[in-house]
Amino acid sequence: MSLKPRILCLLRLTAVVLAVLGIAACGGGGSSDTGTGASQETPIPDEVPGDPARAYDCGPLDTVVGDVITVSDAAQLASAVATVNAAGGNATILLEDGQYDLDNLLHITAGHVVIRGRSGERERVVIQGTGMSSGVAHVFLVAASHVTIADLSLGEVYYHGIQVQGENGADYLRVHNVRFFNTGEQMLKGSYSGSRGSNHGVVECSLFEYTAAFGPQYYIGGIDVHHGADWVVRGNTFKNIRSPGGALAEFAVHFWSDAENPVIEKNVIVNCDRGIGLGLGERGCAAGLIRNNTIYADDQGLFNDVGIGLESASNVEIYNNTIFLDHAYDNAVEYRFAVSTGNVIVNNLTNKAIRARDGGAALTRNNVTSAQAGWFVHSASGDLHLSQPVASVVDAGERLDEVPDDMDGETRPAGGGYDLGADEYAN
C-alpha cells in the first residue's frame, strides 16, 4: 500500500512568471493595519514555467502588498474593495473568520491586490450570494491584473465564483487554497473578446465541488478558460461536476477558444461528467502539458464521458496520468479532428482505450489500458495511488524529463525505472 500522504502540502511546480507586486497607500472600509503607505509586502519570487526544481506550498499564504485593510462583515468587505479600487490598487484585504453574505458582486478594477482569509483556513471564511438560481451573479468579477484570492470559500451565486475578464486585460490571476462550491455556471471563468483572453493565471491547492451529487444544470464546469495562454492548474480537487439532465456538463478543467500552453498537473478529479479538455469542436488549443493527474468516475452520472479529451488541439503532451472510469464510456483519452496533430501520449495508466476520433493524430507509447480496481488503494473514492507493485506498471515506463516527480511531489524513479500513471509506487 502506498505510504504517500493524501494531503499535498509540498509539490514541485510548473509555474508562470509572477511579477512582483507594487506598493501604494489606501485605507477605509475596515480597520487599517498599517496606514503608513510603506510596503508590507512579502515578495513572490519569479517562477519559470516547466522548472521542476522549484516547489510550491499548499499551506496558507502570507503574501501582503501595500496597506492592509482587515474586515469582518460583508459591508466592510464591499467598502474595502471600493476603497482599493479608488486608490488604484496595491493593497491587501484580510478577512476575519465568518460568513459574508453578499448583496452584490465584488468588482475588482485595480491591480496588485491580495484578498485572503486572515486565519488561513478556507472553511472558516465563507463569501456567498443568495443561491444558484438568482441574486448575486459572481462573488469576484476581476477586471485587473495581479490579483490574488486565497484561503477562503466562495459560492452560492448564479454565474461564477470568479470571472477574470481577459477582454479587459486582466492577467496574472492567482487563486490559492480556495473552496468553490455551488455555482450556477462554471466555477472559475476566464472570458475573452476577439484576440484578448486572460493570460498567466495560476490556480492551485483549491477545491471545486457541488455539495450534491449533481450540479444545478448542464452548463456548468470547474475551470473554464477561453483564449487564455500560459496558465498553470495544479494540486486541485474537483468533485461532482455532473449534469442533472439535458446534456453533459463541461469539463472539470477546460481550455479552449484558441487557448495556448496550459500546464495541468497533480489534480484529482472525482465523479465529473468529463475530466480535462483542451479544445472543443473547432475552438481549439495550441500546445499544453497534462501530467500526474488522477481521474475517477463511477456509474451514477447521467452523461458519463471521457477522462481527457483533445479537440482541435495540437502539440499537447499527456504524460503519467491515471484514469479509472467505472462506467460504460469506451475511452479514457481521445483526440479528435484532423487539426489535432503533434500530440504525444506516454506512460498513462487507464482502464479504457486511448483512441483517435474523426481523424485526430497522436504518438502513443508505453500506456496500459487494462487497469483493475484492485491495483489502487480505493478507486471508488477516487484514491488512485497504487496499492501493490503491479508488474506491468511499476518500473515499466520511460524516463521523461517533463515528469521528474509524481502526483505527491516524490521523485521519479523510486525503483529501477519510471512507473506508469500518476503515482510512483513506494513500499
N, C-alpha and C positions, 0 to 999 in steps of 0.2 A: 504494500500500500504506500502511496506517495506520502512523503513527510513534508511536502511543501506547504507553506502557510496558505490558508484560504483568503486571508485579508491581505491585500497588497499594500504594503507601506512603502516599499522602495522598489522602483522599477527602472531599468535602463531605458533611455529615451531615444526617440527620434523627434526632433523639435523644429521649431521655426525661429527665425531671428526675432527676438522681443526687444524693442527699443527701450532704452532707459527712460523712465517716466520723469516728466518735468516738475517744476515747483511753482506755486503761486499761493497767495493767501485767499482764504474765503471763510465765511462764518455763517452763523444763523441756523435756524431750523431745529436745533437741539443744543446740547452742551458742546462747547469747543474745547478740545483737549490741549491745543497748542496756542493758536491765536497770535503767534508772533510773526507769521509769514515765513519763518525759516523752515527748510525742508526737514521732515522727519522720515525720509524715505529709506526703506531697506531695498537696495538696488536689486534688480533682476538681472542676472548675468546673461550675456548673449548665448544663444544655443544654436548649434549648427544642425540643419536637417540631416538625418541619417547618421549622426555621430553616435556610435554605440558606447563611447567611453563615458558619457555623462549620465547621471541618474536624476530622477525626479522623485519627489517625496509626496505621497498622498495624504500626509498629515495636514493640519490646519495651516493656512497661510499666515505669515506675519508681515506681509507687504503693506507698507504705509507710504503714501505720497502726499506732500503738501500738508496743509492744515487738516485736522481731524474733527469731524462732527459726529457726536455719538447720539443716537436716537433710541427711543423706547416705545414708540407707538406709530401708527400709520400716518397720522397727521404730521408728526415730526419728520418722518421719512420723506413724505411728499414735499415738505418745506425745504428739507436739506437738498433734495435733488434740484429743486428750483433755484436755490441759492448757489449751488455749484455750477449749474448751467449759466446763470447770470454772471458769475465771476470768471467764466471761461475755462472751467475745469481745474485740473491739478489739485485734487483733494481726495480725501478718504472719508467714507461714511461707514461708521461701525454701528451694527445693530445689536442691541441687548437682546437676551433671550426673551421670546414671547411670540404671540400671534399678531400679525399685521394684516388687518382686513382692509383691502383697498376699495375705494370708490371709483378710482380711475387708474389707468396705466401710468407707469413711471417712464417718462420720456427723457432719455439721456442725450443731450445735444452738444455736450462739451467733452473734450478728450482728456486722457490721462486721469482717469477716475477709478478708484477702487471702492467697491461696495461689498462688505463682507460681514458675516456674523462675528461678534466680538469673542464669543466663547470658543469658536472653532468647531462646535458640534452642530452639524447641519440640521439635525432633527429638532433642535431647540429654538431655531429661528425660522418661522413659517410665514411667508408672504403669500397671500391668496386673494383671488377675486371671489365672485359670487356663484361660481359654477360653470359647467362646460357648455351650457346652452344659451346663456345670455349674460348681460352685465359687462364686466371688465374684459377688454379684448386681449391684452397681454399683461404680464407682470412688468417686463422691461422691454421697451422699444428703443434700440440702440442705434443712434444716428451719428456716432462719432468714433474715432479710433482710440486704441489703447485703453479699453475699458475692461476691468477685471471684476468678475462677480464670483464670490466664493463663500463656502462654509454656511450655507443656508438652504432652505427648501422653498419651492415656489410651484404654484399650480392653481387649479380650480378657476381657469379662465377659458373663454370660448374660442380663442385662436391659439396663441403660442405662449409658452413660458418666457422665452426670449426670442425676439426677432431682431437680427442685426441687418441693417439696411446698407447693403453694398452699393445700391444706387445713389446713396448719399455719401459715399466714400468711407464708410465705416470698416476699418481693417483692424487686425491685431486684437480681436476679442479673445479674452481668456476666461474660461469657465472651469472652476476648480472646486471639487468636493461639494457639488450642488445636487440636491434631490429634486427632480422634476416629477410631478405627479398630476394626473387627471387634467389634461388639456383637451380642448375641443378639436384641435387640429394637431399639426406637428409640434413637438415639444420645444425644439430649437430650430428656428428657421433662418436661413441665410437667403435674403431676397436680392433681386438684381433688376437692372433695366438696361437694355441694349447690351453693350460690351462691358458693363461695370457690375461686378459682384464683390462680395466681401472676401478678402484675402488674409492669409497668415493667421487663421484662428487656431486656438488650442482648446480642446475640451478633454478634461482629464479627471479621473477619480470620482466620477459622478454616477448617479443612479437615475434611470429613466423608467418610469413604471406607471401602469394603471393599477389601481388598488383592487379592481375587479378583474375577472378573468378575460374580459374583453373591453375594448375602448368604446366610445360613445357612437362611432360611425366608422365608415371605411376610410375616409380621407384623414388619416392620422399617420404619424410616424415618430421616430425618435429624433435624429438629427437629419435635417433635410436642407442641403445647401445647393443653390443654383449658381453656376458660373463662378464659383469660388476657387482660388488657387492656393496651394501650399498649406492646407490645413493639416493638423495632427489631432487624431482622435485616439486616446489611449487610456487603458485601465478603467473603462466604464462598464456598467452593467445595465442591460435593457431587459425589461420583463413585460409580458402581456400586451404587446403592441399588436393586437388582433382585431379584426373587423367583426362586428356582430351581424353583418348582413349587407347585401347589395353588391359588394365587390371586395377583393382582398385589400388589406392595408398596404401602405408604403413600407419601405424597408426600415429596420431599426437604425441603420446608418446609410445615408444616400447622398451621393454627389453626382450631379448631372447638369444638363443645360450648358455644355461646354465647360465643365469644371476641369481643373488641372491638378494633378500630382498630389492627391491626398495620401497621407500615411495613416493607416487604420490598424492599430495593434493592441493586443493584450486585452481585448474586450470580451465580456461574457454576455451572450445573447440567449435568452431563455423564453420559449413559448411566444414567439413573434411570427406573424404570417410569413415574413421574409427577413433574412438576416442583413447582409451587406450588399449594397448595389452601387455600381458605377455605371452611369448612363441609364437611359430609359427610352425605348423606341429609337428615334433619330436624334435625340438630345443627349449627346454622348459625354465621354470623359477621356481626356488625354493623359496617360501615364498614371501611376499610383502604385502603392505598396500596401498589400494586405497580408499581415503576418501575425502568427501567435494568437489568433482569436479562437474562441470556442463558441459553437452554435448548437443548441439543442432545441427540439420542439417535439411535444407529444402529439397525440392524435385527436385532441379535443378542439382544435381550430376548425372553423368552417371553410377556410380558404388556404389550406396549407400549401406552401410553395418552396422556393429554392433557398439554400443556405447562403451562397454567394453567387450573385448574378452580374454578368457584364453584358451591357447592351450598347452597341456603337462605342465601345471602349477599346482603346489601343494602348499597347506598351505597358500593360499592368502586370505586376509581379504578385503572385498568390503563393505564399510560402508558409509551410508549417502551421496550417490551421487544422483544427479538429471539428468535425461536423457529424452529429448523430441525429438523424431525423426519424422519429418514431411514428411516422405517418406514411401515406401511400404515394406521396410525390416522388417521382423517379430520380431526380437529380439533386446532388449536393452542391455541385458547382456547374454552372453553364455559361457559355459565351456565345453571343448571338449577333447575327448580321455580318455581311461581308466586310464592312468597315472595321470590324473588330479584328485587328491584326497585331502581331508582335507581342502577344501575351505569353507569359511563362508561368506554368503551374507545377510546383515541385514540392515534395515532402509533405503532402497533405494526407490526413487520416480521416476517412469518411466511411459511412455505411451505405452510401448511394453513389450513383455514377457521376463522373466528371465528363461532361459531354458538350459537343458543339451543336448549335442550333442555327438554322437559317443562314448557313454559310460562314459562321464565325470561325476564327482560326486561333490556335494557341499551341505552344510547345508544352507537352505534358510528360513528366517522368517522375519515377520514384514516389508514386502515390499509391496508397492502399485504399480500396473502396469496399472492403468486406468487413468492417469493424463490427464487433459484437458488444452487446451491452455489458457483458461480464468483464470486458477489458478495462472498464472505468470504475472509479470509486463509487459514483452514484449517478448514473446517466439520467435517471428520471427526475432528479432535482437540478440537472444541468451541470453537475460536477464531473467534468471530463478529464480530470487527472487520471493517469494510468494507475491501475491497481496491481499490475503484475508485469513482469518483463516479457511481453509478447514478442516472440521471435521475429515475426515479420515487421515489427515496428521498432523495437529497441536496437540501436546501432545500425539501422537499415537505411538511413537517409544519406544524402550527400551534404558535404560541407557547403554552406552558403555564407559568404561574407556579410550579407544583408541580415542574417539571423544569428547574431553572436550569443544570444541568450534565449530563454523560453518565456512562457506566459507569466512566470513568477519572478522573472529577472535573474534566474540562475543560469550560470554559464554553460554553453554548449561547447563540446560534448561532455556528458557526465561519465561516459564509458569509452568504449573503443571507437565510437562513431556517433554521428547525429541521429537522434530518434526522429521518427515521423510524428507529425502533429504538433500541437502547441505545448505539450508537456514533455520535458526531458526527464525520463524516469530516474529515480534515485531510490536505492534500497534504504 
